[in-house]
Amino acid sequence: MSKTVTLRLDDKNYAQFRKLAKQDNRPLSNFIETAALRYIEEHGFVDEYEMTEIMENKELNRSIVNGLRDSKSGQGRFV
């Protein structure tokens, strides 16, 4: 089910979003939602190729497991 979110924008940003949404022939809310999702996809996650490399790197995964174990037991330090 869809959720409603209130977003406060200054006039300049509102006008910019409105203009871009109109150029893209979409409602303002859809434009903002799509832009936010694209940002998350580009900046928040690794792509499939990177994830495959990470998962196949046994030394890296061993180090992550050891670091997690040390963290849970209160050992080690953050640098």
C-alpha positions in Angstrom: 0.0 0.0 0.0 1.3 3.5 -0.9 2.4 5.8 1.9 2.1 9.6 1.9 5.2 11.7 2.7 5.2 15.4 3.2 8.2 17.2 1.7 9.1 20.8 2.3 10.8 22.6 -0.6 11.8 26.1 -1.1 10.4 27.9 -4.1 13.5 27.6 -6.2 13.8 23.8 -5.7 10.1 23.3 -6.2 10.2 25.2 -9.5 13.2 23.1 -10.6 11.5 19.8 -9.8 8.2 20.9 -11.3 10.0 22.0 -14.5 11.9 18.7 -14.8 8.8 16.6 -14.1 6.9 18.5 -16.8 9.7 17.9 -19.3 9.6 14.2 -18.4 5.8 14.2 -18.7 5.2 12.8 -15.2 3.6 14.0 -12.0 5.9 15.8 -9.5 5.6 13.1 -6.9 6.6 10.4 -9.4 9.5 12.4 -10.6 10.8 12.9 -7.0 10.3 9.2 -6.2 12.1 8.1 -9.4 15.0 10.5 -8.8 15.4 9.3 -5.2 15.4 5.6 -6.3 17.9 6.3 -9.0 20.2 8.0 -6.5 20.0 5.1 -4.1 20.7 2.6 -6.9 23.7 4.6 -8.1 25.2 5.4 -4.7 23.8 3.1 -2.1 24.6 -0.4 -3.4 27.2 -2.2 -5.4 26.3 -3.6 -8.8 26.1 -7.3 -9.6 29.7 -7.4 -10.9 31.1 -5.9 -7.8 29.1 -8.1 -5.5 30.3 -11.2 -7.4 33.9 -10.1 -6.9 33.3 -9.5 -3.2 31.6 -12.9 -2.7 34.4 -14.7 -4.5 37.2 -13.1 -2.6 37.8 -15.7 0.1 40.5 -13.6 2.0 38.2 -10.6 2.2 35.2 -12.7 3.4 37.4 -14.4 6.0 38.6 -11.0 7.2 35.0 -9.7 7.4 33.9 -12.8 9.4 36.9 -12.4 11.8 36.1 -8.7 12.2 32.5 -9.4 13.0 33.5 -12.0 15.5 36.0 -9.6 17.2 33.4 -6.8 17.2 30.8 -9.0 18.9 33.3 -10.1 21.6 34.4 -6.5 22.2 37.9 -7.0 20.8 39.7 -4.8 18.3 39.3 -1.1 17.8 37.8 1.2 15.2 40.3 3.1 13.2 
